[in-house]
């Protein structure tokens, strides 16, 4: 399959350095496209079909692909989704920006081949017709330098145009192979499953399992449809030895009272990697107990910026609940205060920084010819030092690491700096609260007229429950007792929705900006942009006081 696609690409004039883009499911076709693109030395990039046309164009208009592969009809959560309208919008724009050919993939449900008559003047092919362009020449992988571009990933773009992050082939291969082998414990006899879409950096990690000779599981669909038990059973039935899941998924399992060993045996499962957002200690403890001592549940935290983990765990080190065992091999992670001093041994939280170069520092941002955007993104605070933008602390007793949240979303009331993750941890472990509270988001507010920051805890309740004064008092008391009185939010307000990215991360920074007076235009990376509308009113004191009076 890779040979056929590579040959068709070469016959279409694709050469090293060309961009090949896809709007595609997590499928065998996506894997084949990625490998075929790499064989030529072209640069691969992909987004998931659930991204809106605007989000796709915000990314692909910048990189100007030569070929575009696009899904036409997909199946998700029991629903058939027709993408032909999205195809029309995307192609109409990209064909004005150097797109040479578009290849429409057949329906995932019926196999039907779509035609877009409205764009007949452009070069639009079916997948079968595209493959027919190729010949039977042997598959050849071009021999290229270590730093040759392999893939373009994108920043979330929640508060602006996404950055197009270009990663080198040698660095990506070396870093991912090291991570999967030494940290995840994957080998040629293993089977790797990572729940991801093709638009997330974790899809690239999944592809890296091929370099170890491991088997990988491709899954496209909702983990909650028809129910969580079906998804969990699939992991067992497929014989996964290493699995990547999100904190949100584990939290939902816990709140529904699902015990994995009542669903399946999980005899093959050796480790579960949890990342993407903060895993609170109580959910970590629950997951480790629920899956049992033969399965290692560990946290890995990295970023699209390096397409790897900064901090992770290895099988030979003890895992302390809620903590990450060590720094990633070859990445010199340190903790700096605002003056650029290392405070790692003090037990105080600070900025996660990387003080030496490593193989997966991005090559550049596509289109950033001067390099100014790249410099501002990572090296503006501490010249010559990479600042990731995460708030981090090292436990002086265990050596374990905790990521407390984004440093630009750090809470700072009365000069006391702490991360939202500390609040989430307290709320989640309160007895009986997880049955009532669906989720919460904690942010700071500082408007032009405010002398200091005020902390808001917005709470979304489960169906049938309301946020009562008694529950608010319980949460306040727990935060005061487990943290300090200065950690207690100034306001606790019930909301209808919590905004998330398409990868399931809470969008704290956008909410912070909104309640501080900013007007934002949600990007396509926001899964539920309508949820942000509710927060604008909390920029006004009268609305805040009215919500407080309801308790």
C-alpha positions in Angstrom: 0.0 0.0 0.0 2.8 2.4 0.9 4.5 1.6 -2.4 1.3 2.3 -4.4 0.7 5.7 -2.8 4.4 6.7 -2.9 4.5 5.9 -6.6 1.3 7.8 -7.3 2.7 10.8 -5.4 5.9 10.7 -7.4 3.9 10.5 -10.6 1.9 13.6 -9.5 5.2 15.5 -9.2 5.7 15.4 -5.5 9.3 16.0 -4.4 11.2 16.5 -1.2 10.0 19.5 0.7 6.4 19.6 -0.8 3.6 19.6 1.8 1.1 16.7 1.7 -2.0 17.5 3.8 -4.9 15.3 4.9 -8.2 15.6 6.7 -8.5 12.1 7.7 -9.6 9.5 10.3 -7.2 7.5 12.4 -7.1 4.7 9.8 -4.8 2.5 7.8 -5.0 5.1 5.0 -3.6 7.8 7.3 -0.6 5.5 8.2 0.0 4.8 4.6 -0.1 8.5 3.6 2.3 9.4 6.3 4.9 6.7 5.4 4.5 7.3 1.6 5.1 11.0 2.2 8.2 10.3 4.3 9.6 8.0 1.7 9.8 10.9 -0.8 11.1 13.5 1.7 7.9 15.5 1.5 6.3 17.0 4.6 3.2 15.4 6.1 0.5 17.2 8.0 -3.0 16.2 9.1 -6.2 17.3 10.9 -9.1 15.2 12.1 -12.4 15.3 10.2 -14.2 16.9 13.2 -12.3 20.2 12.7 -14.3 22.9 11.1 -13.5 24.3 7.6 -12.2 27.5 9.2 -9.8 25.6 11.5 -8.5 23.5 8.6 -8.0 26.6 6.4 -6.3 28.5 9.3 -3.6 25.8 9.2 -3.4 24.7 5.5 -3.6 28.2 4.0 -0.3 28.9 5.7 1.6 25.8 4.5 0.1 25.6 1.0 0.0 21.9 0.3 0.6 20.4 -3.1 -1.8 17.4 -2.5 -4.8 17.2 -0.2 -6.4 14.0 0.9 -9.9 14.4 2.4 -12.6 12.3 3.9 -16.1 12.7 2.5 -18.3 10.7 4.9 -17.4 9.3 8.3 -19.2 7.6 11.2 -18.9 8.9 14.8 -20.8 8.1 18.0 -23.5 6.3 16.0 -24.0 9.1 13.5 -23.2 9.4 9.8 -21.4 12.7 9.1 -21.4 14.1 5.5 -18.3 16.2 4.9 -19.0 17.2 1.3 -19.9 20.7 2.3 -16.7 21.1 4.3 -14.8 19.7 1.3 -16.3 22.4 -1.0 -15.3 25.2 1.4 -11.8 24.0 2.0 -11.0 23.2 -1.7 -12.4 26.5 -2.9 -9.9 28.3 -0.8 -6.8 26.1 -1.1 -7.2 25.8 -4.9 -6.4 29.6 -5.0 -3.2 28.9 -3.0 -1.2 26.4 -5.0 -3.1 23.2 -4.3 -2.4 20.9 -7.3 -4.7 18.0 -6.7 -7.3 16.8 -4.2 -7.9 13.2 -3.5 -11.4 12.4 -2.1 -11.5 9.2 0.1 -14.5 7.0 -0.3 -17.3 6.9 2.3 -16.2 5.1 5.5 -19.7 3.6 5.8 -20.7 2.6 2.2 -17.5 2.9 0.2 -19.4 5.4 -2.1 -17.2 7.6 -4.2 -18.1 11.3 -3.9 -17.8 13.8 -6.8 -17.9 17.6 -6.3 -19.4 18.9 -9.5 -19.2 22.5 -8.3 -15.4 22.2 -8.4 -15.1 20.2 -11.6 -12.7 22.8 -13.0 -10.1 21.7 -10.4 -8.0 18.5 -10.3 -10.2 16.3 -8.0 -9.6 12.6 -8.0 -11.0 9.5 -6.3 -8.6 7.5 -4.2 -8.7 4.7 -6.8 -8.0 7.1 -9.7 -5.1 8.6 -7.8 -3.5 5.2 -7.2 -3.8 4.4 -10.9 -1.4 7.3 -11.6 1.4 5.2 -10.0 3.6 2.4 -11.5 5.1 -0.8 -10.1 8.5 0.7 -9.3 10.1 -0.5 -6.1 9.4 1.5 -2.9 12.4 3.8 -2.3 13.1 5.9 0.8 15.1 9.0 -0.1 18.3 9.3 2.0 18.1 12.8 3.5 19.8 14.7 6.4 18.9 14.2 10.1 17.4 17.7 10.1 15.2 17.2 7.0 11.5 18.3 7.8 9.2 15.3 8.3 5.9 16.7 9.7 4.1 19.9 10.6 2.1 20.0 13.8 0.0 23.0 15.0 -0.4 24.9 18.2 -4.0 25.0 19.6 -4.7 28.4 18.3 -7.3 29.0 21.1 -6.3 32.7 21.3 -4.9 33.4 17.8 -3.8 31.9 14.5 -2.2 28.4 15.0 1.5 28.2 14.7 2.8 25.7 12.1 5.5 23.8 14.0 8.0 22.0 11.7 9.7 19.0 13.1 12.8 17.3 11.8 12.8 13.6 10.8 15.8 12.4 12.7 14.8 14.2 16.0 11.3 12.9 15.9 12.4 9.3 15.3 15.1 9.3 17.9 12.9 11.0 20.6 9.8 8.9 20.1 11.7 5.6 19.8 13.6 6.4 23.1 10.3 7.4 24.8 8.3 4.3 23.8 11.1 1.9 24.6 12.6 3.2 27.8 9.6 5.0 29.3 6.5 3.2 28.0 8.2 -0.2 28.0 7.2 -1.0 24.4 9.1 -3.6 22.3 8.7 -5.7 19.2 6.5 -8.1 21.1 4.2 -5.4 22.3 0.9 -3.8 21.1 0.4 -0.1 21.5 -2.9 1.7 21.7 -3.2 5.4 22.0 -6.6 7.1 21.9 -6.0 10.0 19.6 -7.1 11.7 16.4 -4.8 12.5 13.5 -4.8 16.1 14.5 -2.9 15.6 17.8 0.8 15.0 18.5 0.0 11.7 20.1 -0.9 10.3 16.6 2.8 10.9 15.7 3.8 9.0 18.9 1.5 6.2 17.8 3.3 6.0 14.4 6.6 5.8 16.2 5.7 2.3 17.5 6.4 1.0 14.0 10.1 1.8 14.5 10.2 -0.7 17.4 8.4 -3.4 15.3 5.4 -3.2 17.6 1.8 -3.8 16.6 -0.4 -0.7 16.9 -4.1 -0.4 17.3 -6.0 2.2 15.2 -9.3 3.3 16.7 -11.5 6.0 15.2 -14.6 7.0 17.1 -16.0 8.1 20.5 -14.7 6.3 23.6 -18.1 6.8 25.1 -20.2 5.2 22.4 -22.1 3.1 22.9 -20.6 3.1 26.4 -17.3 3.2 28.2 -17.4 -0.5 28.9 -17.3 -1.3 25.2 -14.3 0.9 24.7 -12.4 -0.6 27.7 -13.2 -4.1 26.5 -11.8 -3.3 23.1 -8.5 -2.4 24.7 -8.4 -5.8 26.4 -9.7 -7.8 23.4 -7.0 -6.3 21.1 -4.3 -7.4 23.5 -2.9 -3.9 24.2 0.3 -4.1 26.3 0.7 -0.3 26.4 -2.2 2.1 26.3 -2.4 5.9 26.3 -5.5 7.4 27.9 -6.6 10.9 29.1 -7.3 12.1 32.7 -10.8 13.0 31.6 -11.5 9.4 30.5 -10.2 7.9 33.7 -12.2 10.4 35.7 -15.3 9.5 33.9 -14.7 5.8 34.5 -14.3 6.5 38.2 -17.4 8.6 38.4 -19.5 5.9 36.7 -18.2 3.3 39.1 -16.7 1.2 36.3 -14.2 -1.4 37.5 -12.0 -2.5 34.6 -11.5 -6.1 35.9 -15.2 -6.5 36.0 -15.2 -5.8 32.2 -12.2 -7.8 31.1 -9.1 -9.5 32.5 -6.4 -7.2 31.1 -3.8 -9.9 31.3 -1.7 -8.4 28.5 -1.8 -4.8 29.8 1.5 -3.7 31.3 1.3 0.0 31.4 -1.1 3.0 31.0 0.3 6.3 30.0 -1.8 9.3 31.0 -1.3 12.7 29.5 -2.8 15.7 27.7 -3.9 17.4 30.8 -3.4 17.2 34.6 -4.1 13.9 36.3 -5.1 14.6 39.9 -3.7 12.4 42.7 -7.0 10.9 43.6 -7.8 9.8 40.0 -4.3 8.5 39.7 -4.7 6.5 42.9 -8.0 5.2 41.7 -6.7 4.1 38.3 -3.7 2.3 39.8 -5.9 0.4 42.2 -8.6 -0.3 39.6 -6.2 -1.8 37.0 -4.2 -3.6 39.6 -0.5 -4.0 40.5 0.4 -5.8 37.3 -0.4 -2.6 35.3 1.8 0.5 35.7 -0.2 3.7 35.6 2.1 6.7 34.9 1.9 10.3 33.9 3.8 11.7 30.9 3.7 15.4 30.1 5.1 17.0 27.0 3.9 19.2 24.2 3.2 19.6 20.5 6.1 22.0 20.6 8.6 19.2 20.8 6.3 16.2 19.9 7.6 14.4 23.0 7.5 14.4 26.8 9.5 16.7 29.0 8.9 14.7 32.1 7.8 11.0 32.2 8.3 7.8 34.2 10.4 4.7 33.6 9.7 1.1 34.9 12.7 1.0 37.2 11.6 4.1 39.3 8.8 4.1 41.9 5.7 6.1 41.0 4.2 8.3 43.7 0.6 9.1 43.3 0.0 12.3 41.4 3.7 12.6 40.6 5.9 12.1 37.5 9.0 10.0 38.2 11.7 11.7 36.2 12.8 14.1 33.5 12.9 12.7 29.9 16.3 11.3 28.9 18.3 13.9 26.9 16.1 16.9 27.8 17.6 19.1 30.5 14.4 20.3 32.3 14.8 22.7 35.2 12.5 24.9 37.4 13.1 28.6 37.3 11.7 31.5 39.3 10.7 34.7 37.6 14.4 36.0 38.0 15.8 33.0 36.1 17.1 31.2 39.2 16.9 27.4 39.6 14.6 26.7 42.5 14.2 22.9 41.9 15.5 21.8 45.3 13.3 24.2 47.3 9.9 22.6 46.8 8.6 25.8 45.3 6.8 25.9 42.0 8.1 27.8 39.0 8.5 27.9 35.3 9.4 24.7 33.5 12.4 25.5 31.3 14.9 23.5 29.2 18.4 24.9 29.5 20.2 22.9 26.7 19.3 21.9 23.2 17.9 18.5 22.2 16.9 16.7 19.0 13.2 17.7 19.0 13.5 21.5 19.3 11.4 22.4 16.2 13.2 23.5 13.1 11.1 26.6 12.7 7.5 27.9 12.4 6.4 27.6 8.8 6.2 31.1 7.3 8.2 32.7 10.1 11.1 33.8 7.9 12.8 36.1 10.4 12.3 33.6 13.3 10.8 36.3 15.4 7.6 34.4 16.2 9.7 31.3 17.2 11.9 33.4 19.5 8.9 35.1 21.2 7.1 31.8 21.7 9.9 30.1 23.6 12.9 32.4 24.4 11.3 35.7 25.3 11.3 35.4 29.1 14.8 33.9 29.6 17.1 34.6 26.6 18.7 31.4 25.3 16.5 29.3 27.6 13.4 27.4 26.4 10.4 28.4 28.5 7.6 25.8 27.9 4.8 27.8 29.7 4.0 25.2 32.3 4.0 25.7 36.1 6.0 22.9 37.7 7.2 21.8 41.1 9.7 19.0 42.2 8.9 17.2 45.5 12.2 17.5 47.5 11.4 14.3 49.4 10.4 11.9 46.5 12.0 13.7 43.6 8.6 13.4 41.9 7.4 16.1 39.5 4.0 17.8 39.3 2.7 20.0 36.5 0.3 22.4 38.1 -1.1 24.0 34.9 -0.1 26.6 32.3 2.1 29.3 33.8 0.2 32.0 31.9 -2.9 30.7 33.7 -1.3 30.6 37.1 -3.4 32.0 39.9 -1.8 34.8 41.8 -4.2 36.3 44.5 -2.5 38.5 47.1 0.9 37.5 45.7 0.5 33.7 46.3 1.1 31.8 43.1 -0.5 28.4 42.6 -1.8 26.2 39.8 -5.4 25.4 39.0 -4.5 21.7 39.3 -4.1 22.1 43.1 -7.7 23.2 43.3 -9.0 20.4 41.0 -7.2 17.8 43.1 -9.0 18.9 46.3 -12.4 19.1 44.6 -12.2 15.7 43.0 -11.2 13.8 46.2 -14.0 15.3 48.3 -16.3 12.4 49.3 -19.5 12.4 47.3 -18.6 15.4 45.2 -17.7 13.4 42.0 -21.2 12.1 41.9 -22.6 15.6 41.9 -19.9 17.7 40.1 -19.3 17.0 36.4 -16.2 19.2 36.1 -14.9 22.6 37.2 -12.5 25.3 35.9 -10.5 27.6 38.1 -9.1 30.9 36.7 -8.0 34.3 37.9 -9.6 37.7 37.0 -7.8 40.9 36.9 -9.4 43.8 35.0 -8.0 47.2 34.4 -9.7 48.5 37.5 -8.7 45.6 39.8 -5.9 46.3 42.3 -5.2 42.5 42.6 -6.3 39.2 41.1 -9.5 37.5 42.2 -10.0 33.7 41.9 -13.1 32.1 40.3 -14.1 28.5 40.5 -16.8 27.7 37.9 -18.6 24.5 38.6 -20.6 22.3 36.1 -23.0 20.0 37.9 -24.2 16.6 36.8 -27.8 16.1 35.6 -30.2 16.3 38.5 -27.9 18.2 40.9 -27.5 21.9 41.8 -24.6 23.8 43.2 -25.8 24.5 46.7 -24.4 26.7 49.5 -23.7 23.6 51.5 -21.6 22.1 48.7 -19.8 25.4 48.3 -18.9 25.5 52.0 -17.6 21.9 51.8 -15.3 22.8 48.9 -14.1 25.9 50.6 -13.4 24.1 53.9 -11.5 21.3 52.1 -9.3 23.8 50.1 -8.6 25.7 53.3 -7.7 22.6 55.2 -5.7 20.8 52.5 -4.0 23.9 51.1 -4.3 27.3 52.8 -6.9 29.9 53.3 -5.3 32.0 50.6 -6.1 29.2 48.1 -9.8 29.5 48.7 -11.5 31.0 45.6 -13.1 34.4 46.0 -16.2 33.3 44.0 -17.8 29.9 43.2 -20.3 29.9 40.4 -22.4 27.2 38.7 -22.2 27.2 34.9 -23.8 25.2 32.2 -20.7 24.2 30.4 -16.9 24.1 30.6 -15.0 24.9 27.4 -12.6 22.3 26.1 -10.2 22.0 23.2 -10.8 19.2 20.7 -8.2 17.2 22.7 -10.2 17.5 25.9 -8.2 20.1 27.7 -9.9 22.8 29.7 -9.4 26.2 28.2 -8.4 28.1 31.3 -6.5 31.0 29.6 -9.5 31.9 27.3 -11.9 32.0 30.3 -9.4 34.0 32.3 -9.1 36.6 29.4 -12.9 36.7 29.0 -13.8 37.4 32.6 -11.0 40.0 32.7 -12.6 42.0 29.9 -11.2 40.6 26.6 -13.4 39.7 23.7 -12.2 36.6 22.0 -13.0 34.9 18.6 -13.0 31.2 19.4 -10.6 29.2 17.2 -11.5 25.9 15.5 -9.5 24.0 18.2 -12.3 24.8 20.7 -14.6 21.8 20.8 -17.6 23.7 22.2 -17.1 27.4 21.4 -20.7 28.2 22.5 -19.6 27.4 26.1 -17.4 30.5 26.2 -20.4 32.9 25.7 -21.6 32.2 29.2 -18.5 33.6 30.8 -18.6 37.1 29.4 -21.1 38.3 31.9 -18.8 37.5 34.8 -16.6 40.4 33.8 -19.3 42.6 35.4 -19.5 42.8 39.2 -23.3 42.8 39.2 -23.5 39.4 37.5 -20.9 38.0 39.9 -22.8 39.2 42.9 -26.1 38.0 41.5 -24.7 34.5 41.0 -23.2 34.5 44.6 -26.6 35.5 45.9 -28.2 32.5 44.4 -26.3 30.1 46.7 
